[in-house]
């Protein structure tokens, strides 16, 4: 086996797996593991039952809509790109469409998935598909009754500035905005979308 292939092989040996906590959204596992046949040790991890989908909607004037809310765990108010937990039984794209409609009232004719990124690979198996959507149609938001959301329409460039300034706290949201920005600079986006972003 080539050295590079050996480096990519799984070195972990799971000796025991034990779920210590479970709720509708995730479980917490404490596994006994060995790395490459080394000493046994505990490895704590979060195993998600849902995952987050994210969408940056781009309207006819090159603006996007951000969602604001106070995040209990962070103990701060933050702006985020629209998104939320994927519903059971729906594809990534259908989950993204449902969340965009729920939080913003928007529907889109065109969708492009830019990534499916792991959010915290050292402790959790959560991943987040990221989309950009355009060809928007407006409707009424219908958020979860337990959510208190604000909406803010800003030029796409202003959203990039907010991400770089730390006003947007979600790393997946920051990555999605920057992915769109870099692909725009490289000429890798569909021309109708690129034209909107340059307005």
Backbone as a chain_set.jsonl record, in Angstrom:
{"seq": "XXXXXXXXXXXXXXXXXXXXXXXXXXXXXXXXXXXXXXXXXXXXXXXXXXXXXXXXXXXXXXXXXXXXXXXXXXXXXXXXXXXXXXXXXXXXXXXXXXXXXXXXXXXXXXXXXXXXXXXXXXXXXXXXXXXXXXXXXXXXXXXXXXXXXXXXXXXXXXXXXXXXXXXXXXXXXXXXXXXXXXXXXXXXXXXXXXXXXXX", "coords": {"N": [[0.854, -1.189, 0.0], [0.599, 2.2, -0.862], [2.284, 5.024, 0.646], [0.725, 7.365, 0.866], [-1.875, 6.35, 0.657], [-1.927, 4.774, 2.947], [-1.873, 6.8, 4.858], [-4.429, 7.792, 4.622], [-6.044, 5.791, 5.5], [-8.302, 4.394, 7.947], [-7.316, 4.846, 11.214], [-8.465, 4.344, 13.632], [-9.67, 2.249, 16.231], [-12.583, 1.033, 17.421], [-13.45, 0.071, 20.533], [-15.476, -0.104, 22.44], [-18.818, 1.209, 22.438], [-20.854, 3.642, 23.801], [-23.904, 5.14, 24.483], [-24.583, 8.042, 26.206], [-26.369, 10.127, 26.536], [-29.465, 11.255, 25.173], [-31.587, 12.968, 22.905], [-34.279, 14.492, 20.977], [-32.754, 15.684, 18.964], [-30.01, 15.06, 18.991], [-27.458, 12.687, 20.043], [-25.216, 11.838, 22.717], [-22.164, 10.286, 22.729], [-19.897, 8.125, 24.433], [-17.133, 6.655, 23.633], [-14.862, 3.894, 23.846], [-11.694, 3.827, 22.611], [-8.932, 3.032, 20.42], [-6.054, 4.377, 19.022], [-4.497, 3.433, 16.241], [-3.729, 1.011, 17.455], [-2.727, 1.815, 19.844], [-2.735, 2.941, 23.357], [-5.796, 2.379, 25.167], [-8.447, 4.733, 25.222], [-10.861, 7.286, 26.145], [-13.291, 8.602, 23.905], [-15.251, 11.264, 23.348], [-18.243, 12.184, 21.726], [-20.63, 13.947, 19.657], [-23.538, 12.902, 18.152], [-25.454, 13.628, 15.498], [-28.986, 13.864, 14.912], [-30.386, 15.371, 13.231], [-29.592, 17.759, 10.649], [-28.091, 20.84, 9.572], [-29.248, 23.029, 7.0], [-28.32, 25.541, 4.649], [-28.968, 28.64, 2.986], [-28.168, 31.174, 0.709], [-30.031, 33.663, -0.465], [-30.362, 35.477, -3.493], [-31.501, 38.468, -4.717], [-33.227, 40.405, -7.332], [-31.856, 42.785, -7.343], [-29.351, 42.242, -6.508], [-29.174, 41.844, -3.796], [-29.213, 40.245, -0.561], [-31.037, 38.357, 1.923], [-30.85, 38.383, 5.362], [-31.07, 36.63, 8.494], [-31.933, 37.488, 11.754], [-31.411, 36.724, 15.169], [-31.578, 36.047, 18.711], [-29.197, 34.059, 20.077], [-29.313, 31.477, 22.283], [-27.285, 29.7, 23.286], [-24.907, 30.978, 22.526], [-25.297, 33.34, 23.824], [-25.829, 35.881, 22.715], [-26.897, 38.287, 20.248], [-27.215, 37.574, 16.839], [-26.584, 37.768, 13.303], [-27.525, 35.765, 10.534], [-27.269, 33.568, 7.659], [-30.216, 32.458, 5.931], [-31.62, 29.424, 7.139], [-31.781, 26.118, 8.63], [-32.764, 23.24, 10.592], [-32.708, 20.163, 8.875], [-35.541, 18.495, 7.66], [-36.897, 15.295, 8.443], [-36.822, 12.786, 5.983], [-36.775, 14.471, 3.785], [-34.988, 15.638, 0.9], [-31.729, 17.256, 0.629], [-31.984, 19.606, -0.939], [-34.78, 20.011, -0.943], [-35.186, 20.407, 1.777], [-33.719, 22.76, 2.123], [-35.249, 24.512, 0.53], [-37.648, 24.502, 1.983], [-36.831, 25.633, 4.456], [-35.944, 28.179, 3.622], [-38.335, 29.327, 2.687], [-39.821, 29.224, 5.06], [-38.406, 30.951, 6.83], [-38.03, 33.354, 5.417], [-40.063, 33.706, 3.544], [-39.481, 33.495, 0.904], [-39.326, 32.05, -2.382], [-37.512, 30.237, -4.877], [-36.424, 30.125, -8.283], [-34.051, 29.072, -9.207], [-31.372, 27.044, -8.146], [-28.252, 26.348, -6.594], [-25.981, 24.119, -5.333], [-23.226, 24.582, -3.259], [-21.492, 23.446, -1.392], [-21.008, 20.71, 0.953], [-20.467, 20.73, 3.969], [-18.522, 19.703, 6.793], [-19.168, 20.652, 10.112], [-17.969, 20.653, 12.682], [-15.674, 18.685, 12.922], [-14.125, 17.313, 14.808], [-15.616, 16.712, 17.069], [-18.292, 16.296, 16.453], [-20.68, 14.76, 14.204], [-22.063, 16.316, 12.471], [-23.123, 17.88, 9.427], [-23.345, 20.445, 6.909], [-25.181, 21.275, 4.187], [-24.701, 23.75, 1.707], [-26.302, 26.303, -0.118], [-26.882, 28.523, -2.929], [-29.405, 30.698, -4.059], [-31.529, 31.986, -6.633], [-33.627, 34.073, -8.775], [-36.008, 34.929, -7.476], [-39.15, 34.712, -5.687], [-41.569, 36.434, -3.861], [-43.107, 35.952, -0.664], [-45.021, 35.316, 2.327], [-43.285, 35.021, 5.375], [-43.182, 32.141, 7.551], [-42.333, 31.377, 10.292], [-41.215, 29.031, 12.839], [-43.263, 28.826, 15.718], [-41.862, 29.037, 18.096], [-39.688, 30.549, 17.556], [-38.054, 33.727, 17.402], [-37.603, 35.833, 15.033], [-35.787, 38.207, 13.062], [-35.628, 40.01, 9.974], [-33.362, 41.093, 7.5], [-32.566, 42.925, 4.734], [-29.845, 43.191, 2.651], [-27.205, 44.532, 0.548], [-25.235, 42.154, -1.307], [-22.459, 42.492, -1.019], [-22.356, 43.891, 1.383], [-23.17, 41.918, 3.137], [-20.958, 40.23, 3.002], [-19.084, 41.938, 4.216], [-20.214, 42.036, 6.798], [-19.859, 39.388, 7.559], [-17.058, 39.227, 7.66], [-16.604, 41.02, 9.694], [-17.537, 39.779, 11.934], [-20.192, 39.981, 12.625], [-21.894, 38.112, 11.643], [-22.261, 35.024, 12.977], [-22.246, 32.281, 12.516], [-20.149, 29.779, 11.399], [-20.525, 28.145, 9.17], [-22.305, 29.684, 7.665], [-20.697, 31.933, 7.155], [-18.707, 30.686, 5.63], [-20.249, 29.929, 3.418], [-21.081, 32.406, 2.317], [-18.529, 33.491, 1.672], [-17.677, 31.546, -0.118], [-19.386, 31.939, -2.278], [-18.573, 34.541, -2.974], [-15.827, 34.166, -3.676], [-16.08, 32.372, -5.818], [-17.455, 34.015, -7.566], [-15.466, 35.94, -8.145], [-13.685, 34.298, -9.479], [-15.05, 33.655, -11.734], [-16.758, 31.451, -11.765], [-19.461, 31.085, -11.375], [-22.896, 30.619, -12.489], [-23.787, 32.612, -15.298], [-26.187, 34.311, -15.189], [-26.589, 34.53, -12.39], [-24.123, 35.628, -11.598], [-24.322, 38.108, -12.863], [-26.366, 39.308, -11.391], [-25.107, 39.558, -8.894], [-23.203, 41.412, -9.456], [-24.548, 43.753, -9.751]], "CA": [[0.0, 0.0, 0.0], [1.381, 3.423, -0.936], [2.304, 5.812, 1.89], [-0.406, 8.285, 0.873], [-3.071, 5.556, 0.935], [-1.869, 4.413, 4.358], [-2.214, 7.985, 5.642], [-5.874, 8.022, 4.536], [-6.753, 4.648, 6.092], [-8.848, 4.655, 9.279], [-6.446, 4.28, 12.247], [-9.211, 4.213, 14.885], [-10.306, 0.987, 16.574], [-13.623, 1.248, 18.432], [-13.513, -1.091, 21.42], [-16.834, -0.08, 22.999], [-19.585, 2.418, 22.157], [-21.902, 3.796, 24.81], [-24.672, 6.382, 24.424], [-24.785, 8.552, 27.558], [-27.476, 11.085, 26.533], [-30.183, 11.252, 23.903], [-32.749, 13.852, 22.789], [-34.751, 14.392, 19.582], [-31.868, 16.321, 18.004], [-28.684, 14.452, 18.951], [-27.067, 11.838, 21.16], [-23.828, 11.999, 23.137], [-21.545, 8.982, 22.889], [-18.577, 7.982, 25.031], [-16.569, 5.424, 23.088], [-13.504, 3.499, 24.197], [-11.037, 3.674, 21.322], [-7.479, 2.941, 20.334], [-5.536, 4.974, 17.795], [-3.402, 2.657, 15.68], [-3.283, -0.032, 18.368], [-2.154, 2.426, 21.042], [-3.485, 2.765, 24.603], [-7.237, 2.642, 25.158], [-8.847, 6.015, 25.81], [-12.244, 7.686, 25.881], [-13.536, 9.605, 22.859], [-16.609, 11.788, 23.485], [-18.702, 12.778, 20.474], [-22.044, 14.268, 19.479], [-24.047, 12.277, 16.934], [-26.644, 14.396, 15.164], [-30.151, 13.221, 14.305], [-30.772, 16.313, 12.182], [-28.446, 18.54, 10.184], [-28.492, 22.171, 9.126], [-29.101, 23.449, 5.605], [-28.144, 26.99, 4.559], [-29.185, 29.203, 1.656], [-28.026, 32.609, 0.475], [-30.893, 34.079, -1.577], [-29.911, 36.694, -4.186], [-32.658, 39.023, -5.421], [-33.0, 41.035, -8.631], [-30.967, 43.931, -7.168], [-28.08, 41.778, -5.96], [-29.219, 41.862, -2.333], [-29.582, 39.007, 0.109], [-31.799, 38.522, 3.158], [-30.249, 37.74, 6.529], [-31.966, 36.358, 9.613], [-31.382, 37.86, 13.052], [-32.046, 36.161, 16.353], [-30.717, 35.919, 19.877], [-28.816, 32.654, 20.234], [-29.207, 31.161, 23.706], [-26.004, 29.078, 23.62], [-23.872, 31.995, 22.379], [-25.669, 34.473, 24.676], [-25.672, 37.111, 21.933], [-27.702, 38.443, 19.041], [-26.384, 37.391, 15.658], [-27.185, 37.668, 11.976], [-27.179, 34.5, 9.894], [-27.957, 33.308, 6.402], [-31.386, 31.622, 6.211], [-31.374, 27.994, 7.218], [-32.292, 25.449, 9.815], [-32.647, 21.792, 10.646], [-33.326, 19.406, 7.786], [-36.669, 17.672, 8.079], [-36.76, 13.878, 8.137], [-37.446, 12.313, 4.757], [-36.608, 15.411, 2.678], [-33.641, 15.775, 0.353], [-31.06, 18.504, 1.021], [-32.554, 20.745, -1.665], [-36.142, 20.252, -0.461], [-35.051, 20.979, 3.119], [-33.291, 24.145, 1.949], [-36.404, 25.269, 0.042], [-38.6, 24.645, 3.086], [-36.298, 26.576, 5.436], [-35.937, 29.521, 3.04], [-39.713, 29.793, 2.704], [-40.254, 29.397, 6.446], [-37.772, 32.086, 7.496], [-38.06, 34.597, 4.645], [-41.194, 33.767, 2.623], [-38.978, 33.48, -0.466], [-39.169, 30.861, -3.21], [-36.508, 30.527, -5.905], [-36.458, 29.306, -9.499], [-32.74, 28.488, -9.498], [-30.621, 26.629, -6.96], [-26.936, 25.785, -6.838], [-25.316, 23.676, -4.107], [-21.805, 24.908, -3.314], [-20.717, 22.503, -0.59], [-21.639, 19.924, 2.003], [-19.307, 20.858, 4.84], [-18.561, 19.287, 8.194], [-19.128, 21.875, 10.902], [-17.053, 20.513, 13.812], [-15.368, 17.273, 12.709], [-13.457, 16.67, 15.927], [-16.52, 16.296, 18.147], [-19.659, 16.053, 15.994], [-20.786, 14.276, 12.826], [-22.98, 17.209, 11.749], [-22.672, 18.506, 8.2], [-24.272, 21.479, 6.45], [-25.206, 21.618, 2.767], [-24.845, 25.184, 1.47], [-26.87, 26.624, -1.419], [-27.229, 29.879, -3.333], [-30.673, 30.638, -4.805], [-31.897, 33.229, -7.312], [-34.932, 33.997, -9.433], [-36.81, 34.859, -6.258], [-40.555, 35.104, -5.601], [-41.805, 36.84, -2.475], [-44.291, 35.49, 0.037], [-45.007, 35.617, 3.75], [-42.566, 34.06, 6.222], [-43.995, 31.389, 8.503], [-41.352, 30.726, 11.172], [-41.651, 28.218, 13.97], [-43.805, 29.699, 16.775], [-40.891, 29.197, 19.182], [-38.579, 31.384, 17.082], [-38.228, 35.168, 17.261], [-36.672, 36.153, 13.962], [-35.814, 39.466, 12.323], [-35.109, 39.881, 8.626], [-32.62, 42.282, 7.073], [-32.146, 42.837, 3.329], [-28.611, 43.961, 2.481], [-26.436, 44.163, -0.645], [-24.388, 40.993, -1.069], [-21.172, 42.964, -0.514], [-22.509, 44.24, 2.801], [-23.199, 40.656, 3.88], [-19.56, 39.815, 3.109], [-18.48, 42.794, 5.251], [-20.724, 41.593, 8.092], [-19.208, 38.116, 7.878], [-15.67, 39.498, 8.03], [-16.591, 41.81, 10.934], [-18.007, 38.967, 13.043], [-21.622, 40.17, 12.896], [-22.466, 36.807, 11.335], [-21.511, 34.156, 13.888], [-22.208, 30.893, 12.058], [-19.018, 29.521, 10.511], [-21.045, 27.612, 7.907], [-22.839, 30.82, 6.927], [-19.549, 32.708, 6.682], [-18.089, 29.915, 4.551], [-21.124, 29.968, 2.249], [-20.957, 33.737, 1.722], [-17.206, 33.633, 1.069], [-17.614, 30.654, -1.261], [-20.045, 32.648, -3.391], [-17.716, 35.675, -3.333], [-14.627, 33.68, -4.37], [-16.494, 31.816, -7.113], [-17.765, 35.164, -8.419], [-14.195, 36.51, -8.602], [-13.047, 33.34, -10.401], [-15.896, 33.432, -12.894], [-17.248, 30.081, -11.697], [-20.902, 31.045, -11.126], [-23.718, 30.801, -13.692], [-23.744, 34.026, -15.701], [-27.284, 35.123, -14.658], [-26.326, 34.812, -10.988], [-22.99, 36.565, -11.538], [-24.813, 39.435, -13.256], [-27.096, 39.859, -10.232], [-24.154, 39.894, -7.832], [-22.391, 42.564, -9.878], [-25.367, 44.953, -9.872]], "C": [[0.895, 1.247, 0.0], [1.247, 4.216, 0.352], [1.095, 6.727, 1.986], [-1.701, 7.549, 1.19], [-3.102, 5.126, 2.396], [-2.284, 5.579, 5.238], [-3.719, 8.223, 5.674], [-6.688, 6.89, 5.15], [-7.212, 4.994, 7.508], [-7.96, 4.016, 10.351], [-7.181, 3.977, 13.552], [-9.8, 2.813, 15.028], [-11.298, 1.268, 17.693], [-13.771, -0.025, 19.25], [-14.893, -1.224, 22.048], [-17.487, 1.236, 22.63], [-20.736, 2.494, 23.145], [-22.584, 5.152, 24.653], [-24.998, 6.825, 25.843], [-25.977, 9.501, 27.658], [-28.132, 11.057, 25.171], [-31.357, 12.212, 23.989], [-33.215, 13.783, 21.335], [-33.76, 14.908, 18.537], [-30.497, 15.649, 17.893], [-28.524, 13.473, 20.116], [-25.606, 12.135, 21.475], [-23.27, 10.611, 23.419], [-20.203, 9.107, 23.587], [-18.051, 6.625, 24.576], [-15.203, 5.153, 23.71], [-12.807, 3.139, 22.889], [-9.535, 3.489, 21.495], [-7.071, 3.55, 19.007], [-4.327, 4.169, 17.34], [-2.866, 1.586, 16.607], [-2.638, 0.498, 19.636], [-3.026, 2.216, 22.263], [-4.973, 3.086, 24.434], [-7.517, 3.985, 25.812], [-10.285, 6.32, 25.447], [-12.283, 8.714, 24.754], [-15.002, 10.004, 22.955], [-17.021, 12.443, 22.176], [-20.207, 13.011, 20.5], [-22.476, 13.698, 18.138], [-25.402, 12.892, 16.609], [-27.744, 13.529, 14.565], [-30.759, 14.107, 13.217], [-29.497, 17.004, 11.709], [-28.953, 19.853, 9.615], [-28.289, 22.379, 7.637], [-29.082, 24.973, 5.576], [-28.382, 27.445, 3.128], [-28.923, 30.695, 1.672], [-28.918, 32.966, -0.712], [-30.379, 35.39, -2.182], [-31.081, 37.229, -5.004], [-32.239, 39.78, -6.677], [-32.096, 42.258, -8.549], [-29.627, 43.527, -6.543], [-28.014, 41.828, -4.447], [-29.554, 40.468, -1.805], [-30.36, 39.333, 1.368], [-31.129, 37.713, 4.254], [-31.296, 37.593, 7.622], [-31.257, 36.717, 10.911], [-32.144, 37.191, 14.176], [-31.044, 36.112, 17.498], [-30.468, 34.434, 20.102], [-28.526, 32.368, 21.699], [-27.813, 30.636, 24.073], [-24.865, 30.093, 23.524], [-24.07, 33.172, 23.326], [-25.39, 35.8, 23.969], [-26.636, 37.102, 20.755], [-26.781, 38.309, 17.839], [-27.224, 37.411, 14.39], [-26.667, 36.416, 11.302], [-27.806, 34.441, 8.508], [-29.144, 32.397, 6.712], [-31.035, 30.138, 6.219], [-31.955, 27.407, 8.479], [-32.138, 23.95, 9.685], [-33.391, 21.111, 9.511], [-34.408, 18.502, 8.326], [-36.478, 16.228, 7.623], [-37.488, 13.527, 6.846], [-37.311, 13.249, 3.573], [-35.168, 15.39, 2.189], [-33.037, 17.094, 0.833], [-31.726, 19.707, 0.359], [-33.972, 21.046, -1.192], [-36.132, 20.839, 0.949], [-34.647, 22.447, 3.034], [-34.451, 25.019, 1.469], [-37.406, 25.52, 1.163], [-38.115, 25.67, 4.101], [-36.286, 28.003, 4.901], [-37.339, 30.113, 3.061], [-40.175, 30.111, 4.121], [-39.702, 30.685, 7.042], [-37.927, 33.405, 6.753], [-39.312, 34.78, 3.801], [-40.771, 33.679, 1.169], [-39.045, 32.079, -1.082], [-38.215, 31.227, -4.34], [-36.663, 29.576, -7.085], [-35.164, 28.524, -9.706], [-31.977, 28.231, -8.207], [-29.282, 26.043, -7.38], [-26.321, 25.392, -5.493], [-23.822, 23.907, -4.255], [-20.943, 23.988, -2.471], [-21.621, 21.705, 0.322], [-20.559, 19.759, 3.063], [-19.561, 20.315, 6.24], [-18.367, 20.523, 9.058], [-18.162, 21.811, 12.077], [-16.559, 19.066, 13.863], [-14.665, 16.571, 13.865], [-14.393, 16.134, 16.987], [-17.923, 15.937, 17.676], [-19.66, 15.581, 14.547], [-21.745, 15.129, 11.998], [-22.325, 17.731, 10.474], [-23.733, 19.481, 7.743], [-24.158, 21.658, 4.948], [-25.455, 23.118, 2.6], [-25.267, 25.473, 0.045], [-26.878, 28.13, -1.654], [-28.46, 29.755, -4.224], [-30.964, 31.996, -5.435], [-33.125, 32.984, -8.18], [-36.006, 33.921, -8.359], [-38.246, 35.324, -6.466], [-40.872, 35.346, -4.124], [-43.12, 36.289, -1.942], [-44.163, 35.852, 1.502], [-44.194, 34.571, 4.508], [-43.535, 33.34, 7.154], [-43.069, 30.625, 9.444], [-42.013, 29.865, 12.244], [-42.156, 29.138, 15.075], [-42.82, 29.932, 17.919], [-39.685, 30.033, 18.773], [-38.992, 32.85, 17.066], [-37.178, 35.657, 16.276], [-36.884, 37.563, 13.44], [-35.238, 39.204, 10.939], [-34.456, 41.201, 8.221], [-32.13, 42.069, 5.64], [-30.945, 43.748, 3.131], [-27.978, 43.607, 1.136], [-25.5, 43.003, -0.321], [-23.031, 41.408, -0.503], [-21.227, 43.343, 0.956], [-22.568, 42.989, 3.66], [-21.788, 40.095, 4.033], [-18.861, 40.626, 4.193], [-18.929, 42.367, 6.644], [-20.079, 40.279, 8.524], [-17.784, 38.359, 8.357], [-15.566, 40.258, 9.344], [-17.068, 41.013, 12.139], [-19.459, 39.181, 13.407], [-22.407, 38.9, 12.562], [-21.627, 35.779, 12.082], [-21.36, 32.734, 13.373], [-21.066, 30.689, 11.067], [-19.48, 28.964, 9.171], [-21.608, 28.735, 7.046], [-21.739, 31.695, 6.359], [-18.904, 32.0, 5.496], [-18.925, 29.977, 3.276], [-21.03, 31.325, 1.546], [-19.612, 33.9, 1.013], [-17.029, 32.719, -0.137], [-18.253, 31.297, -2.489], [-19.141, 33.765, -3.899], [-16.5, 35.218, -4.142], [-14.993, 33.124, -5.74], [-16.885, 32.926, -8.093], [-16.481, 35.755, -8.987], [-13.509, 35.608, -9.628], [-13.849, 33.093, -11.666], [-16.504, 32.049, -12.936], [-18.739, 29.966, -11.412], [-21.663, 31.148, -12.442], [-23.837, 32.283, -14.026], [-24.953, 34.837, -15.205], [-27.101, 35.479, -13.186], [-25.196, 35.801, -10.828], [-23.428, 37.979, -11.892], [-25.566, 40.093, -12.115], [-26.129, 40.342, -9.162], [-23.306, 41.094, -8.184], [-23.21, 43.834, -10.004], [-25.115, 45.889, -8.712]], "O": [[1.843, 1.33, 0.781], [0.248, 4.111, 1.063], [0.499, 6.86, 3.055], [-2.542, 8.073, 1.92], [-4.164, 5.11, 3.02], [-2.964, 5.388, 6.246], [-4.236, 8.789, 6.637], [-7.903, 7.02, 5.305], [-6.576, 5.8, 8.188], [-7.851, 2.791, 10.409], [-6.593, 3.416, 14.477], [-10.354, 2.258, 14.079], [-10.91, 1.69, 18.782], [-14.166, -1.068, 18.73], [-15.417, -2.331, 22.175], [-16.814, 2.261, 22.518], [-21.496, 1.54, 23.309], [-21.924, 6.191, 24.686], [-25.616, 6.078, 26.602], [-26.541, 9.67, 28.739], [-27.474, 10.866, 24.148], [-32.044, 12.274, 25.009], [-32.601, 13.079, 20.533], [-33.904, 14.608, 17.352], [-29.887, 15.663, 16.824], [-29.336, 13.437, 21.04], [-24.857, 12.617, 20.625], [-23.813, 9.857, 24.226], [-19.462, 10.065, 23.368], [-18.473, 5.582, 25.075], [-14.478, 6.084, 24.058], [-13.26, 2.265, 22.15], [-8.963, 3.749, 22.553], [-7.683, 3.265, 17.977], [-3.267, 4.212, 17.965], [-1.676, 1.274, 16.564], [-2.068, -0.266, 20.416], [-3.955, 1.409, 22.23], [-5.347, 3.959, 23.651], [-6.91, 4.336, 26.824], [-10.86, 5.695, 24.556], [-11.417, 9.585, 24.663], [-15.891, 9.198, 22.683], [-16.236, 13.179, 21.578], [-20.947, 12.373, 21.249], [-21.859, 13.975, 17.11], [-26.374, 12.706, 17.341], [-27.478, 12.589, 13.816], [-31.545, 13.644, 12.39], [-28.44, 16.841, 12.318], [-30.114, 19.959, 9.223], [-27.279, 21.956, 7.075], [-29.749, 25.622, 6.381], [-28.048, 26.74, 2.176], [-29.405, 31.403, 2.556], [-28.601, 32.612, -1.847], [-30.005, 36.306, -1.451], [-31.598, 36.536, -5.881], [-31.064, 39.801, -7.043], [-31.613, 42.729, -9.578], [-28.862, 44.385, -6.101], [-26.927, 41.852, -3.871], [-30.106, 39.631, -2.52], [-30.341, 40.473, 1.831], [-30.872, 36.519, 4.1], [-32.279, 38.333, 7.667], [-30.121, 36.303, 11.142], [-33.371, 37.102, 14.143], [-29.831, 36.133, 17.289], [-31.401, 33.654, 20.292], [-27.609, 32.943, 22.285], [-27.226, 31.079, 25.06], [-23.953, 30.074, 24.351], [-23.129, 33.917, 23.603], [-24.799, 36.716, 24.542], [-27.121, 36.054, 20.329], [-25.685, 38.87, 17.827], [-28.418, 37.111, 14.408], [-25.507, 36.044, 11.476], [-28.755, 35.168, 8.215], [-29.083, 31.63, 7.673], [-30.246, 29.669, 5.398], [-32.548, 28.112, 9.295], [-31.465, 23.455, 8.78], [-34.543, 21.432, 9.219], [-34.215, 17.822, 9.334], [-35.955, 15.979, 6.536], [-38.635, 13.925, 6.644], [-37.686, 12.883, 2.459], [-34.242, 15.154, 2.965], [-33.741, 17.946, 1.376], [-32.0, 20.709, 1.019], [-34.337, 22.214, -1.051], [-36.973, 21.674, 1.28], [-35.162, 23.282, 3.777], [-34.619, 26.141, 1.947], [-37.951, 26.618, 1.282], [-38.902, 26.496, 4.563], [-36.583, 28.941, 5.64], [-37.512, 31.278, 3.417], [-40.83, 31.125, 4.361], [-40.436, 31.432, 7.689], [-37.953, 34.465, 7.378], [-39.604, 35.899, 3.378], [-41.616, 33.777, 0.28], [-38.85, 31.071, -0.403], [-38.118, 32.395, -4.719], [-36.985, 28.398, -6.924], [-35.171, 27.448, -10.305], [-31.936, 29.068, -7.306], [-29.182, 25.338, -8.385], [-26.159, 26.239, -4.614], [-23.215, 23.488, -5.241], [-19.777, 23.769, -2.799], [-22.815, 21.973, 0.452], [-19.823, 18.773, 3.06], [-20.653, 20.447, 6.793], [-17.501, 21.351, 8.775], [-17.583, 22.836, 12.438], [-16.969, 18.301, 14.736], [-14.617, 15.342, 13.893], [-14.038, 15.216, 17.727], [-18.679, 15.325, 18.431], [-18.781, 15.935, 13.761], [-22.189, 14.701, 10.932], [-21.122, 17.99, 10.444], [-24.894, 19.369, 8.137], [-23.136, 22.149, 4.47], [-26.316, 23.687, 3.271], [-24.671, 24.956, -0.9], [-26.88, 28.916, -0.707], [-28.56, 28.837, -5.038], [-30.679, 33.035, -4.839], [-33.602, 31.856, -8.309], [-36.806, 32.986, -8.324], [-38.529, 36.193, -7.29], [-40.489, 34.562, -3.256], [-44.108, 36.175, -2.667], [-43.278, 36.623, 1.875], [-44.388, 33.371, 4.311], [-44.587, 33.877, 7.501], [-43.014, 29.395, 9.414], [-43.211, 29.972, 12.506], [-41.52, 30.156, 15.345], [-42.934, 30.925, 18.636], [-38.757, 30.207, 19.563], [-40.138, 33.177, 16.757], [-36.019, 35.868, 16.633], [-38.011, 38.054, 13.382], [-34.447, 38.279, 10.756], [-34.941, 42.28, 8.56], [-31.369, 41.14, 5.371], [-31.018, 44.945, 3.41], [-28.187, 42.505, 0.629], [-25.026, 42.881, 0.808], [-22.508, 40.749, 0.396], [-20.261, 43.143, 1.691], [-22.074, 42.988, 4.788], [-21.454, 39.542, 5.081], [-18.124, 40.066, 5.004], [-18.122, 42.336, 7.572], [-19.788, 40.079, 9.703], [-17.349, 37.768, 9.345], [-14.555, 40.157, 10.039], [-17.014, 41.514, 13.263], [-19.928, 38.624, 14.399], [-23.465, 38.65, 13.139], [-20.423, 35.671, 11.851], [-20.421, 32.042, 13.767], [-21.016, 31.341, 10.024], [-18.888, 29.279, 8.139], [-21.412, 28.741, 5.83], [-21.827, 32.15, 5.219], [-18.593, 32.626, 4.483], [-18.377, 30.065, 2.177], [-20.912, 31.385, 0.322], [-19.558, 34.391, -0.114], [-16.314, 33.066, -1.077], [-17.723, 31.208, -3.596], [-18.96, 33.923, -5.106], [-16.179, 35.812, -5.171], [-14.292, 33.378, -6.719], [-16.675, 32.799, -9.299], [-16.409, 36.042, -10.182], [-12.834, 36.094, -10.536], [-13.386, 32.399, -12.572], [-16.746, 31.514, -14.018], [-19.24, 28.858, -11.224], [-21.145, 31.701, -13.412], [-23.972, 33.115, -13.129], [-24.757, 35.99, -14.821], [-27.417, 36.594, -12.772], [-25.287, 36.719, -10.013], [-22.959, 38.944, -11.288], [-25.428, 41.295, -11.888], [-26.316, 41.416, -8.59], [-22.744, 41.734, -7.295], [-22.662, 44.888, -10.326], [-25.717, 46.96, -8.64]]}, "num_chains": 1, "name": "protein.A"}
